[in-house]
Amino acid sequence: MSAEELYEVIRRRRDVRAEFTGAPVDEATLLRILDAAHRAPSVGNSQPWDFIVIQDPATLRKFADHVAEKRAEFHRSLPPDRAATFDPIKIEGITESGTGVVVTYRHDRGGPHILGRATIPETGVYSAVLAIQNLWLAATAEHIGVGWVSFYDPAFLADLVAAPTDIHLVAWLCVGPVHEFQQLPDLERFGWRTGRPLADAVHRETFGG
Ligand SMILES: Cc1cc2nc3c(=O)[nH]c(=O)nc-3n(C[C@H](O)[C@H](O)[C@H](O)COP(=O)(O)O)c2cc1C
């Protein structure tokens, strides 16, 4: 694969909500995407993630109903102008995608002496997030959409997937075939927030330099 092909996948990747076809991701593709996630770098090679694949329509429905409540709560917290901008924005595709992948983090995975985590405990969760990014890019290359849903109460999700208390839930990812990838992030298209230029994010020698 050329560098240009990789950059093209990075450019094409979108957070997907409304573009799922409704067909389920096929098992071989799902396993390739999960394999890509499992190849992510991790602090001390601890591989602290697990992936819970959820395809039972009743479970997807339960989670979608819970997320709808959280969306309504957020809507009520907004001033009228922001609420009006938020109105048309879809924030999940839980049932339409047909597959949820819950990515979890376990702090004790890899034993007590994790090389590189001693002074920065968050490096464990950073590692799980890198697995998510690998999954997201691999899915994009396979023309499979991914949408990260974070409108939930972690205790509700822990109960839904029977996660023990020492398991940290990092993300619910909606995963499924799409009919297209949008060119722009939804939040930009709907006027919620535009991105900032690279030049504003790059500093030389000191922060702000
Ligand atoms: C940690 C995290 C949580 C997110 N949670 C949600 C969410 O609950 N609902 C949603 O619609 N998008 C969610 N997103 C997607 C972002 O809104 C999206 O990545 C951003 O607007 C940029 O769009 P793009 O990913 O298409 O480039 C989340 C993204 C991240 C990284």
The ligand as an SDF file (V2000), in Angstrom:
LIG
                    3D

 31 33  0  0  0  0  0  0  0  0999 V2000
  -14.2990   10.2770   22.6070 C   0  0  0  0  0  0  0  0  0  0  0  0
  -15.3160   10.5760   21.5430 C   0  0  0  0  0  0  0  0  0  0  0  0
  -16.6690   10.5260   21.8650 C   0  0  0  0  0  0  0  0  0  0  0  0
  -17.6320   10.8170   20.8950 C   0  0  0  0  0  0  0  0  0  0  0  0
  -18.9640   10.7230   21.2120 N   0  0  0  0  0  0  0  0  0  0  0  0
  -19.8990   10.9470   20.2580 C   0  0  0  0  0  0  0  0  0  0  0  0
  -21.2890   10.7750   20.5340 C   0  0  0  0  0  0  0  0  0  0  0  0
  -21.7100   10.3820   21.6240 O   0  0  0  0  0  0  0  0  0  0  0  0
  -22.1700   11.0310   19.5600 N   0  0  0  0  0  0  0  0  0  0  0  0
  -21.7610   11.4640   18.3280 C   0  0  0  0  0  0  0  0  0  0  0  0
  -22.6180   11.7100   17.4940 O   0  0  0  0  0  0  0  0  0  0  0  0
  -20.4540   11.6000   18.0290 N   0  0  0  0  0  0  0  0  0  0  0  0
  -19.5340   11.3410   18.9550 C   0  0  0  0  0  0  0  0  0  0  0  0
  -18.1980   11.4630   18.6430 N   0  0  0  0  0  0  0  0  0  0  0  0
  -17.7940   11.8420   17.2700 C   0  0  0  0  0  0  0  0  0  0  0  0
  -17.3070   13.2760   17.1430 C   0  0  0  0  0  0  0  0  0  0  0  0
  -18.3790   14.1680   17.2290 O   0  0  0  0  0  0  0  0  0  0  0  0
  -16.5940   13.3920   15.7970 C   0  0  0  0  0  0  0  0  0  0  0  0
  -15.4570   12.5710   15.8210 O   0  0  0  0  0  0  0  0  0  0  0  0
  -16.1540   14.8130   15.4800 C   0  0  0  0  0  0  0  0  0  0  0  0
  -17.2770   15.6540   15.3400 O   0  0  0  0  0  0  0  0  0  0  0  0
  -15.3260   14.8870   14.1970 C   0  0  0  0  0  0  0  0  0  0  0  0
  -16.0040   14.2620   13.1380 O   0  0  0  0  0  0  0  0  0  0  0  0
  -15.3380   13.0830   12.3140 P   0  0  0  0  0  0  0  0  0  0  0  0
  -15.0010   11.9830   13.2920 O   0  0  0  0  0  0  0  0  0  0  0  0
  -16.3750   12.6700   11.3170 O   0  0  0  0  0  0  0  0  0  0  0  0
  -14.0990   13.6390   11.6850 O   0  0  0  0  0  0  0  0  0  0  0  0
  -17.2270   11.1640   19.5880 C   0  0  0  0  0  0  0  0  0  0  0  0
  -15.8560   11.1750   19.2610 C   0  0  0  0  0  0  0  0  0  0  0  0
  -14.9120   10.8750   20.2200 C   0  0  0  0  0  0  0  0  0  0  0  0
  -13.4540   10.8690   19.8390 C   0  0  0  0  0  0  0  0  0  0  0  0
  1  2  1  0
  2  3  1  0
  2 30  2  0
  3  4  2  0
  4  5  1  0
  4 28  1  0
  5  6  2  0
  6  7  1  0
  6 13  1  0
  7  8  2  0
  7  9  1  0
  9 10  1  0
 10 11  2  0
 10 12  1  0
 12 13  2  0
 13 14  1  0
 14 15  1  0
 14 28  1  0
 15 16  1  0
 16 17  1  0
 16 18  1  0
 18 19  1  0
 18 20  1  0
 20 21  1  0
 20 22  1  0
 22 23  1  0
 23 24  1  0
 24 25  2  0
 24 26  1  0
 24 27  1  0
 28 29  2  0
 29 30  1  0
 30 31  1  0
M  END
$$$$
